[in-house]
Amino acid sequence: MWGQIEEKSKKLDKAIQELATNGYDLAEKEKKYKTAVSQKALELRANDTPVTLINQIIYGYKEIADLRFDRDVAEVKYNANLEYINVIKLQIRILENQIAREWGNSK
């Protein structure tokens, strides 16, 4: 069982490193998306689009929709990575409890 704990600990270390990468990727995509939305809003306003309509039409532009999609995919990866980390931690706790029960019964 110690071998399983060591294996899961290695997976946990790798998942935490991936979380950092995924978090950075999410932040970059969020930045690109927000910047593009702001630029498009300014462009629409400069073309005399009523302010009340900008928020309704801006998300229909392909480049904005693509950036939003990329951001959403990055967010899903990040959240899935977080959940994977929680699952590994739970599996480690289960193994530790099982070891504790077995050693406790050996007295």
N, C-alpha and C positions, 0 to 999 in steps of 0.2 A: 504494500500500500504506500510505503514511503516513496517508491519509484513513481507511482501514479501522482503523488503530490508534487514531486520534483518536475515531472513532465508538465503538469498543469501550471506550475509556477513559471516554467519557461514560456508556455503559451501566454500566460498572463503578462509577462515582461514584453513579449512581442506585440501583444494586443495594445498595451499601453503606448509603445512606440508608434504603432499604427494610428492610435488615437491622436497623438500629437500631429502626425502628418495629415490626418483627416481634418483635424481642427484648423490647421493652417489653410488647407485647401478650401474649407468652408468659408473661412474669413476672407480669403482672396475672391472667391466667387460672389460673396455677399457685397464686397466692395465694388466689384465690376458691375454688378446688377444695380446697386443703388446709384452709382455714378452715371450709368447709362439712363436710368429713369430720370435723374435730375437734368441731364443734358437734353433729353427728349422733351421734357416738360418746358424747359427754357426755349427750345426750338419751336414748340407748338405755341407758346405764349408770344413769341416774336412774330409768328404768322397770324396773330390776332385770333387764335382759338380761345373761346371763352374759358375762363379759369374753371368754371363749374363743370365743363366737359372734359378737361384734360385728364382728370383722374379716371374717367370712364373709358376713354379711348386709348390711353397710353399703353395699356397692357395687351392691346390687340396687335401691336407692331411686332413683326417676327423677331427682330433682334432683341427686343425686350423680353418677349415670351421665351426665346431660347436661353437668355441669361437667367431668367427666373427658373426655368427647368433645370439648368446646370446647378444653380444654387440649391434647389430642392433636392436634387440627387445627392449633392455633397452633404446636405443635412441628414438625409436618410442613411448614408454611409456612416456618418459620425454617430448618429443615434444607435444604429445597429452595432457599431463597434463598442459603444458604452454598454449596451445590453449584453454583448458577448463577454465583456469584462466581468459584469455582474454574475453571469452564469458560471464562469470559471471560478470566481471567488466562492460561490455557493457550493460548487463541486468540491473545492478544497476543504471547506468547512465540514461538508458531509463526510469526507474521508477522514478528517481529523477527529470528528466525533466517533466514527466507527473504530478508529484506532484506540481512542480513549476508552470506549466500551470494552474492547477486546482486552486491553491491558488491565482495565479495572476488574474484569472477571477472572483474571489469571492469578489473583491473590489467594 
